[in-house]
């Protein structure tokens, strides 16, 4: 019960906006064919639940695969950048440049180059994910104090031991912060890639209902994407709390 009250307080402003939205459409201030009411959107969610679940599993699979690959690349790249200042100075501008390119601009090129399958979508997710993760991990490694590094050097710790027992544990807080950002990027990037080509996914569903002007279904999938993103972030927060608690107890 306490958690429910906390959740209501946390999202009280969202609930107020939904109530006002429902009222505005109900009294005819805005026609529902331009802006469906939350109640209509809820009905669309329920009516198309099976189809939305079918498309959502493909979008989530794309986001998951891309995130895992992006995380692996981030760990490797962040360690190399931390080990070598010259490598960091040469690679960092490229990583920054990648982040300045809009997702919607590069997605059509990936579809042209790689086809309409899952590959271009995964590549787009990887490109979106690895920047925040690489920077977060790099900041985490560099947060280690000089005294701690000197202590490990005095104990004759090698590079692997330093990262395993000092730098990576110290970067965990930064890692989870970056992961929360990366997951929101991952889901959005997967949907954007699906807009431009494919046979399954929430982006494909959005394209189809947009062409038929089914705005209630359009808003339904937007709400679903927001819900999935919030759920993933909540799972990361839960994992962060348990990992960091375990780390501090050791």
VMD Tcl script that draws the C-alpha trace (Angstrom):
set ca {
  {0.00 0.00 0.00}
  {2.85 2.36 0.83}
  {4.44 1.71 -2.59}
  {1.11 2.44 -4.32}
  {0.76 5.79 -2.52}
  {4.35 6.68 -3.42}
  {3.68 5.78 -7.07}
  {0.54 7.94 -7.17}
  {2.42 10.89 -5.66}
  {5.28 10.43 -8.12}
  {2.96 10.47 -11.15}
  {0.33 12.86 -9.76}
  {1.08 15.51 -12.38}
  {0.70 12.93 -15.17}
  {-2.67 11.87 -13.73}
  {-3.83 15.50 -13.55}
  {-2.85 16.05 -17.21}
  {-4.78 12.91 -18.23}
  {-7.89 14.09 -16.35}
  {-7.72 17.53 -18.00}
  {-7.14 15.87 -21.38}
  {-10.19 13.64 -20.90}
  {-12.32 16.63 -19.89}
  {-11.20 18.78 -22.85}
  {-12.14 16.07 -25.36}
  {-15.34 15.05 -23.54}
  {-16.83 18.57 -23.59}
  {-15.95 19.01 -27.27}
  {-13.24 21.65 -26.92}
  {-11.16 19.46 -29.22}
  {-12.70 16.91 -31.64}
  {-11.76 13.32 -30.86}
  {-10.77 12.64 -34.47}
  {-7.88 15.08 -33.94}
  {-7.07 14.21 -30.33}
  {-8.54 10.96 -28.96}
  {-9.34 10.96 -25.26}
  {-7.33 8.83 -22.81}
  {-10.40 6.61 -22.46}
  {-10.47 5.98 -26.23}
  {-6.75 5.28 -26.20}
  {-7.22 2.77 -23.36}
  {-9.94 1.02 -25.39}
  {-7.61 0.91 -28.41}
  {-4.90 -0.62 -26.22}
  {-7.28 -3.32 -24.97}
  {-8.82 -4.04 -28.38}
  {-5.44 -4.38 -30.12}
  {-3.62 -5.93 -27.15}
  {-2.68 -9.18 -28.94}
  {-1.42 -7.40 -32.06}
  {0.52 -4.86 -29.99}
  {2.09 -7.65 -27.92}
  {3.10 -9.41 -31.15}
  {4.83 -6.30 -32.51}
  {6.28 -5.30 -29.12}
  {8.24 -8.54 -28.76}
  {10.13 -7.79 -32.00}
  {10.91 -4.22 -30.93}
  {12.07 -5.38 -27.49}
  {14.20 -8.13 -29.06}
  {15.88 -5.58 -31.36}
  {16.47 -3.19 -28.45}
  {17.84 -6.00 -26.25}
  {20.26 -7.38 -28.87}
  {21.48 -3.90 -29.80}
  {21.92 -2.93 -26.14}
  {23.93 -6.07 -25.32}
  {26.25 -5.51 -28.30}
  {26.49 -1.80 -27.45}
  {27.40 -2.60 -23.84}
  {30.13 -5.02 -24.93}
  {31.61 -2.42 -27.29}
  {31.36 0.24 -24.59}
  {33.29 -1.83 -22.05}
  {36.08 -2.57 -24.51}
  {36.26 0.97 -25.88}
  {36.07 2.66 -22.47}
  {38.92 0.53 -21.08}
  {41.09 1.22 -24.13}
  {40.37 4.94 -23.83}
  {41.18 4.85 -20.12}
  {44.44 2.99 -20.71}
  {45.71 5.22 -23.52}
  {45.39 9.00 -23.50}
  {46.42 9.17 -27.17}
  {43.75 6.63 -28.14}
  {41.17 8.55 -26.11}
  {42.02 11.86 -27.79}
  {41.78 10.32 -31.27}
  {38.60 8.29 -30.72}
  {36.58 10.70 -28.57}
  {35.81 13.16 -31.45}
  {34.48 10.26 -33.54}
  {32.23 9.11 -30.71}
  {31.00 12.67 -30.21}
  {30.38 13.06 -33.96}
  {28.31 9.88 -33.95}
  {26.12 11.35 -31.22}
  {25.47 14.56 -33.19}
  {24.01 12.68 -36.19}
  {20.19 12.46 -35.81}
  {18.86 8.92 -35.64}
  {16.19 9.67 -38.22}
  {18.89 10.80 -40.67}
  {21.07 7.70 -40.54}
  {18.25 5.13 -40.32}
  {17.29 5.30 -44.06}
  {20.93 4.77 -45.05}
  {21.20 1.68 -42.85}
  {18.02 0.26 -44.40}
  {19.41 0.87 -47.92}
  {22.78 -0.69 -47.06}
  {21.63 -3.58 -44.88}
  {18.09 -4.38 -46.06}
  {14.76 -4.62 -44.26}
  {15.65 -7.32 -41.74}
  {16.71 -6.96 -38.12}
  {20.36 -6.07 -38.88}
  {19.95 -2.32 -39.68}
  {17.71 -1.90 -36.63}
  {20.25 -3.56 -34.34}
  {23.07 -1.43 -35.81}
  {21.06 1.75 -35.16}
  {20.43 0.70 -31.56}
  {24.14 -0.04 -31.07}
  {25.07 3.39 -32.43}
  {22.58 5.02 -30.05}
  {23.59 3.02 -26.99}
  {27.36 2.89 -26.97}
  {27.97 6.66 -26.64}
  {26.24 7.23 -23.27}
  {27.57 3.92 -21.97}
  {31.17 4.58 -23.06}
  {31.19 8.07 -21.54}
  {29.55 6.86 -18.32}
  {32.08 4.05 -17.87}
  {35.02 6.31 -18.71}
  {33.86 8.85 -16.12}
  {33.51 5.99 -13.63}
  {37.07 4.77 -14.19}
  {38.41 8.29 -13.85}
  {36.53 8.85 -10.58}
  {39.02 6.57 -8.82}
  {41.30 8.62 -6.58}
  {45.08 8.78 -6.97}
  {45.50 7.38 -3.44}
  {43.50 4.26 -4.34}
  {45.56 3.75 -7.49}
  {48.80 4.17 -5.58}
  {47.63 1.63 -3.01}
  {46.99 -0.94 -5.76}
  {50.38 -0.18 -7.34}
  {52.09 -0.65 -3.97}
  {50.39 -4.05 -3.71}
  {51.83 -4.98 -7.14}
  {48.38 -5.28 -8.71}
  {48.44 -5.77 -12.49}
  {46.14 -4.01 -14.97}
  {43.49 -6.76 -14.87}
  {43.39 -6.75 -11.06}
  {43.16 -2.97 -10.94}
  {40.13 -2.94 -13.22}
  {38.55 -6.05 -11.69}
  {38.81 -4.97 -8.05}
  {38.96 -1.16 -8.22}
  {37.98 0.65 -11.40}
  {35.02 -1.45 -12.56}
  {33.39 -1.61 -9.08}
  {33.93 2.16 -8.73}
  {32.24 2.71 -12.12}
  {29.08 0.74 -11.29}
  {27.08 3.79 -10.22}
  {28.05 5.56 -13.45}
  {27.29 2.36 -15.41}
  {23.71 2.15 -14.19}
  {23.11 5.86 -14.81}
  {24.33 5.43 -18.39}
  {22.30 2.24 -18.81}
  {19.05 4.03 -17.91}
  {19.74 6.62 -20.61}
  {20.89 3.97 -23.09}
  {17.74 1.85 -22.69}
  {15.47 4.78 -23.51}
  {17.62 5.50 -26.58}
  {17.56 1.81 -27.55}
  {13.78 1.48 -27.63}
  {13.28 4.77 -29.48}
  {15.98 3.90 -32.03}
  {14.42 0.50 -32.67}
  {11.02 2.10 -33.32}
  {12.52 4.76 -35.62}
  {14.30 2.07 -37.66}
  {11.03 0.13 -37.95}
  {9.28 3.22 -39.35}
  {11.48 3.04 -42.44}
  {11.14 -0.61 -43.29}
  {10.35 -4.01 -41.89}
  {7.59 -6.51 -41.34}
  {7.23 -6.56 -37.56}
  {7.63 -4.16 -34.65}
  {5.87 -1.24 -33.00}
  {7.31 1.16 -35.59}
  {5.73 -0.89 -38.39}
  {2.42 -0.90 -36.49}
  {2.61 2.90 -36.06}
  {3.19 3.38 -39.79}
  {0.16 1.26 -40.67}
  {-2.28 2.97 -38.29}
  {-0.96 6.42 -39.28}
  {-1.74 5.77 -42.92}
  {-5.32 4.83 -42.01}
  {-5.65 7.86 -39.65}
  {-6.40 5.67 -36.61}
  {-5.15 8.22 -34.10}
  {-6.44 6.32 -31.07}
  {-4.28 3.36 -32.07}
  {-1.40 5.73 -32.81}
  {-1.58 7.17 -29.29}
  {-2.03 3.66 -27.89}
  {1.34 2.54 -29.25}
  {2.98 5.78 -28.05}
  {1.64 5.10 -24.55}
  {2.85 1.50 -24.79}
  {6.38 2.59 -25.79}
  {6.46 5.02 -22.85}
  {5.25 2.28 -20.50}
  {7.85 -0.20 -21.77}
  {10.63 2.39 -21.39}
  {9.58 3.22 -17.82}
  {9.38 -0.49 -17.00}
  {12.90 -1.11 -18.32}
  {14.25 1.85 -16.34}
  {12.49 0.55 -13.21}
  {14.13 -2.86 -13.74}
  {17.54 -1.18 -14.06}
  {16.90 0.75 -10.82}
  {15.98 -2.51 -9.06}
  {19.12 -4.20 -10.40}
  {21.25 -1.17 -9.46}
  {19.98 -1.23 -5.89}
  {20.71 -4.94 -5.47}
  {24.13 -4.87 -7.17}
  {25.35 -1.82 -5.27}
  {23.98 -3.14 -1.96}
  {25.81 -6.44 -2.53}
  {28.97 -4.56 -3.51}
  {28.94 -2.46 -0.34}
  {28.32 -5.55 1.85}
  {31.41 -7.32 0.52}
}
mol new
graphics top color blue
foreach p $ca { graphics top sphere $p radius 0.5 }
foreach p [lrange $ca 0 end-1] q [lrange $ca 1 end] { graphics top cylinder $p $q radius 0.2 }
display resetview
